[in-house]
Amino acid sequence: MNSIPLPDLVAQKGQAAVAEAFGVSPAAIHKAVRSGRKIVVTIHEDGTYTGEETRAFPCHDSPRSPQGPGQVKTPSPL
């Protein structure tokens, strides 16, 4: 097994090849790299790839929009 940061893998293999290996669009790979997400890809002996993201918990990166007047939060049915 070999581990490599996602941006390095994209530089080696190309965005389209990495996207195909993960079953996502090239745009999704581009966005993950561009936004600086900390993703490490493991290349397994059989040629399959798995990715793991390291992220702080709790993560408050994306600001939540405050409720405006007249807006009501509906509880999730789950």
Secondary structure, 3 states (H helix, E strand, C coil): CEEEEHHHHHHHHCHHHHHHHHCCCHHHHHHHHHCCCCEEEEECCCCCEEEEECCCCCCCCCCCCCCCCCCCCCCCCC
